[in-house]
Amino acid sequence: MKRYTGLIENYRSRLPVSESTRIISLGEGNTPLIELHHIPRLIGKEVKIYVKFEGLNPTGSFKDRGMTMAVTKAVEAGSQAIICASTGNTSAAAAAYAVRAGIQAFVLIPEGKIALGKLAQTLMYGAKIIQINGNFDRGMALVKEVAEHAPVTIVNSINPYRLEGQKTAAFEIVDELGFAPDYHCLPVGNAGNITAYWKGYKEYFTGRVCANTPVMCGYQAAGAAPFALGEMVDNPETVATAIRIGHPQSWDLAWTAQKESGGWFDKFSDEQILAAQKMLSQFEGVFCEPASAASLAGALHDISTGKIPEGSIIVCTLTGNGIKDPEIAMQQCADAKPVTIDASLDAVKRAILDHI
């Protein structure tokens, strides 16, 4: 029986590793590409929509793709510690892969601005957590400064090996479909992912921008939308914590991806993003975290306006699992709380028959 051993082994020839490189892996990658059956019918449009569900990576987000490469290369270089600033997913991934490698992880997080599921993961993996009175952008600035004075390797997306790992999601999509989609829709925060996917598509098709590569569409929360606004945002705010970033580290690279692919950036309200999250859960059985749903919110808007034409094949990246942010999910379902009944057959029958 063939055993899946992780994305580095699967795409070794396309990644900067050698035969002697010690691979730090948790079996990441190989995530499902799920075709949506009900939502296209609900919106009444002839399109094919697939979601690349990165929430089924080992720590529940796409960050594992980049972290396996970043930590592998850090260990190869002799590093004994890694550091990152994070809104949650990066901290969880860094902590898990550091444990796997046998090195220490330090994470800077904004106090009170991280979803409970992500904080719980990072604590359980044993990372050294440093909370700051400031947002992600301030944390990122501090990480850069600290790395100049301490023997730690930065594993945020400014680390080029992060993008090397993340580009493999594009490889998987083409391998599964047999071609690239017409449009690829992503949530955008720090903008490493849209950069990495574009890199992956270009490399898959021999590095040339051609008819085989998709239009890249990046969607942000209205309160944290530097790309949609065309300028940095000093105090970003959104319930979609994973994209609550006002000073993206991959600013120039993401603009290149947008321009080369003929794509665009746009922004949506928290209400629109949460509606897409709930729609995806209740009509397709896919539970993603709020930030992930920005990709679907954007795709549905652009399909409805004709910006994405009928007949198109669309992939939406879902960057993280819904269990990452249980508080928001519970708030979304406040009108569907469990009812308490007598522990009797008649009571259970009545409860069932009332809903059939």
C-alpha positions in Angstrom: 0.0 0.0 0.0 1.4 3.4 -1.0 1.6 5.8 2.0 1.2 9.5 1.6 4.2 11.2 3.3 3.6 14.9 2.9 3.9 17.5 0.2 7.7 17.8 0.2 8.1 14.1 -0.7 5.3 14.3 -3.2 6.7 17.3 -5.0 10.4 16.9 -4.1 11.6 17.7 -7.6 9.8 21.0 -7.6 11.1 22.2 -4.2 14.5 23.4 -2.9 15.5 20.2 -1.0 18.2 17.6 -1.6 18.2 13.9 -1.0 20.0 14.5 2.3 17.6 17.0 3.6 15.8 15.9 6.8 12.1 16.5 6.0 9.9 17.9 8.9 6.4 16.7 8.0 3.1 15.9 9.6 1.6 14.5 6.4 0.3 17.9 5.2 -1.1 18.6 1.8 -3.3 16.3 -0.4 -6.3 18.2 0.8 -9.7 17.6 -0.9 -11.0 19.6 -3.9 -14.7 19.6 -3.3 -17.2 20.4 -6.0 -20.2 22.4 -4.7 -23.4 20.9 -5.9 -26.2 22.9 -4.2 -24.9 26.5 -4.2 -24.6 27.0 -8.0 -28.2 25.8 -8.3 -29.3 28.1 -5.6 -27.8 31.1 -7.3 -29.1 30.0 -10.6 -25.9 30.2 -12.6 -24.2 27.7 -14.9 -20.8 27.6 -13.2 -18.6 24.9 -11.6 -17.3 25.9 -8.2 -14.7 23.9 -6.3 -13.4 24.5 -2.9 -9.8 23.6 -1.9 -10.4 22.7 1.7 -7.1 23.5 3.4 -8.8 23.2 6.8 -8.0 19.5 6.6 -4.3 20.0 7.0 -2.8 18.6 10.2 -3.2 21.8 12.3 -6.4 22.8 10.4 -5.1 25.5 8.0 -3.1 26.1 4.9 -0.2 27.4 7.0 1.0 23.8 7.3 2.1 23.8 3.7 4.5 26.6 4.2 5.6 25.6 7.6 6.8 22.1 6.6 9.2 23.8 4.2 10.2 26.7 6.5 11.0 24.4 9.4 12.7 21.9 7.2 15.0 24.5 5.9 15.5 26.1 9.3 16.6 22.7 10.7 18.8 22.1 7.7 20.5 25.5 8.4 21.1 24.4 12.0 18.5 26.6 13.7 17.4 25.7 17.2 14.4 28.1 17.4 11.8 29.7 15.2 9.7 32.8 15.7 6.5 34.3 14.1 3.9 36.9 14.6 0.4 35.6 14.2 -3.3 36.1 14.2 -3.6 32.4 15.1 -3.1 29.9 12.3 0.6 30.6 11.8 1.3 30.2 15.5 -0.4 26.9 15.6 1.4 25.6 12.6 4.8 26.9 13.8 4.3 25.4 17.2 3.4 22.0 15.8 6.2 21.7 13.3 8.7 23.0 15.9 7.7 20.1 18.2 8.0 17.7 15.3 11.5 19.0 14.6 12.6 19.1 18.2 13.2 22.8 18.3 11.6 25.7 20.2 8.9 28.0 18.8 8.2 31.6 19.9 5.0 33.3 18.8 3.9 36.9 19.2 0.1 37.3 19.2 -2.1 40.4 19.6 -3.8 40.2 23.1 -7.5 39.5 22.9 -7.4 39.3 19.1 -6.9 35.5 18.5 -9.7 33.0 18.1 -10.0 30.5 21.0 -9.4 27.4 18.8 -6.1 28.7 17.5 -4.9 29.8 20.9 -5.7 26.4 22.4 -3.7 24.7 19.7 -0.6 26.8 20.2 -0.8 26.3 24.0 -1.1 22.5 23.6 1.9 22.3 21.2 4.0 24.0 23.9 5.1 27.1 22.1 6.4 30.1 24.1 3.6 32.6 23.6 4.2 36.3 24.0 1.1 38.5 23.9 1.5 42.2 22.9 -0.6 45.2 23.4 -0.9 45.8 19.6 -2.1 44.3 16.4 -0.5 41.8 14.1 1.3 44.4 12.1 3.1 45.7 15.2 3.9 42.1 16.1 5.4 41.5 12.7 7.6 44.6 13.1 8.9 43.4 16.4 9.6 39.9 15.1 11.8 41.4 12.4 13.7 43.5 14.9 14.1 40.6 17.4 15.5 38.3 14.7 18.4 40.7 14.2 19.5 40.3 17.8 18.5 36.7 18.7 19.3 33.3 17.1 15.8 32.6 15.8 14.5 31.9 12.3 11.4 33.9 11.2 8.8 31.6 9.7 6.2 34.2 8.7 5.6 34.5 4.9 8.5 36.8 4.5 10.5 33.5 4.7 10.7 32.5 1.1 10.4 28.8 1.9 6.9 29.4 3.2 5.8 30.3 -0.3 7.6 27.3 -1.8 5.5 25.0 0.3 2.3 26.9 -0.2 2.6 26.8 -4.0 2.1 23.0 -3.9 -1.7 23.6 -3.5 -1.8 24.9 -7.1 0.1 21.8 -8.2 -2.5 19.6 -6.5 -5.4 21.5 -8.1 -4.0 21.0 -11.6 -3.1 17.4 -10.9 -6.7 16.7 -9.8 -8.6 18.6 -12.4 -6.2 17.9 -15.2 -6.1 21.7 -16.0 -6.1 25.0 -14.1 -9.4 26.7 -13.2 -10.5 29.8 -15.1 -10.7 31.8 -11.8 -9.0 31.2 -8.5 -10.5 33.1 -5.5 -8.7 33.5 -2.2 -9.1 35.4 1.0 -6.2 37.9 1.4 -4.6 39.0 4.6 -0.8 39.0 4.6 -1.1 38.1 0.9 1.5 35.2 0.9 -1.1 32.7 -0.3 -2.3 34.5 -3.4 1.4 35.1 -4.2 2.2 31.4 -3.7 -0.7 30.0 -5.7 0.3 32.3 -8.6 3.9 31.1 -8.3 2.7 27.5 -8.4 0.5 27.9 -11.4 3.3 29.6 -13.4 5.8 27.0 -12.4 3.4 24.2 -13.3 3.1 25.6 -16.8 6.8 26.1 -17.2 6.8 29.6 -15.7 5.0 31.4 -18.5 1.8 33.4 -18.2 -0.5 31.8 -20.7 -4.0 30.6 -21.3 -3.4 27.7 -18.9 -3.2 30.0 -15.8 -6.2 31.3 -13.9 -7.3 34.8 -13.1 -6.4 35.4 -9.5 -9.1 37.1 -7.4 -8.3 38.3 -3.9 -11.0 39.2 -1.4 -10.6 41.1 1.9 -12.8 42.1 4.8 -14.0 45.7 4.5 -12.4 46.7 7.7 -9.0 45.2 6.7 -8.8 45.9 3.0 -5.4 47.5 2.1 -5.4 45.9 -1.4 -9.0 46.9 -2.2 -8.3 50.4 -1.0 -4.9 50.6 -2.6 -3.2 51.7 0.6 -2.1 50.3 4.0 -4.6 50.3 6.9 -3.3 51.2 10.3 -6.1 49.8 12.5 -7.7 46.8 10.7 -10.9 45.4 12.2 -12.9 42.4 11.2 -14.4 39.2 12.8 -12.4 37.3 10.2 -9.3 37.3 12.4 -7.1 35.4 10.0 -7.2 38.3 7.6 -7.2 41.2 10.1 -4.0 42.6 8.7 -3.5 46.2 7.5 0.2 46.1 6.4 0.6 42.9 4.3 4.1 41.5 4.1 3.7 40.3 0.5 2.4 43.6 -0.8 4.4 43.9 -4.0 4.3 40.2 -4.8 0.5 40.1 -4.5 0.1 43.1 -6.8 2.3 41.3 -9.3 0.0 38.2 -9.1 -3.1 40.3 -9.6 -1.6 42.2 -12.6 0.0 39.3 -14.4 -3.1 37.2 -14.1 -5.5 39.9 -15.1 -7.2 39.6 -11.7 -8.6 41.9 -9.0 -9.0 42.7 -5.4 -12.3 43.5 -3.6 -13.7 43.8 -0.1 -16.8 42.5 1.6 -18.5 43.3 4.9 -18.3 40.9 7.9 -22.0 40.2 7.4 -21.4 39.1 3.8 -18.4 36.9 4.8 -20.4 35.3 7.7 -23.4 34.7 5.4 -21.1 32.8 3.0 -19.6 30.8 5.8 -23.0 29.7 7.0 -24.2 29.0 3.4 -21.3 26.8 2.8 -21.9 24.8 6.0 -25.6 24.5 5.7 -25.9 23.7 1.9 -22.6 21.9 1.2 -21.5 20.4 4.6 -18.2 22.2 4.6 -17.3 24.1 7.7 -14.6 26.7 7.2 -13.4 29.6 9.5 -14.8 33.1 8.7 -11.7 34.4 6.9 -11.9 31.4 4.5 -15.5 32.3 3.5 -14.3 35.6 2.0 -13.2 33.7 -1.1 -16.7 32.3 -1.6 -18.4 35.6 -0.8 -16.3 37.2 -3.5 -16.9 34.5 -6.0 -20.6 34.6 -5.5 -20.7 38.3 -5.8 -18.7 38.4 -9.0 -20.7 35.5 -10.5 -23.9 37.3 -9.8 -22.7 40.6 -11.4 -21.3 38.7 -14.5 -17.7 39.7 -13.7 -17.1 36.0 -13.6 -19.1 34.7 -16.6 -21.3 31.7 -16.7 -19.5 28.5 -17.9 -16.5 29.3 -15.8 -14.6 26.8 -13.6 -13.8 28.4 -10.3 -11.7 27.3 -7.3 -12.1 29.0 -4.0 -9.4 28.4 -1.4 -10.8 27.7 2.1 -7.8 28.5 4.2 -8.9 27.2 7.6 -11.2 24.9 9.5 -14.3 26.2 11.1 -13.4 24.7 14.5 -10.6 27.3 14.6 -13.1 29.9 15.7 -15.9 28.3 17.7 -17.2 31.5 19.3 -18.2 33.0 15.9 -19.8 29.7 14.9 -21.9 29.6 18.0 -23.0 33.3 17.5 -24.0 32.4 14.0 -26.2 29.6 15.3 -27.8 31.4 18.3 -31.3 30.7 16.9 -30.6 26.9 16.6 -29.6 26.0 20.1 -30.4 22.5 21.3 -33.8 22.0 23.1 -34.1 19.9 26.2 -36.9 17.3 26.4 -37.9 14.4 28.6 -35.9 11.3 28.2 -38.8 9.3 26.8 -39.7 7.7 23.5 -42.8 9.8 23.0 -40.9 13.1 23.6 -38.1 12.1 21.2 -40.7 11.1 18.6 -42.5 14.4 18.9 -39.3 16.3 18.6 -38.4 14.4 15.4 -41.8 14.5 13.8 -42.1 18.3 14.4 -39.2 18.8 12.0 -40.1 16.4 9.2 
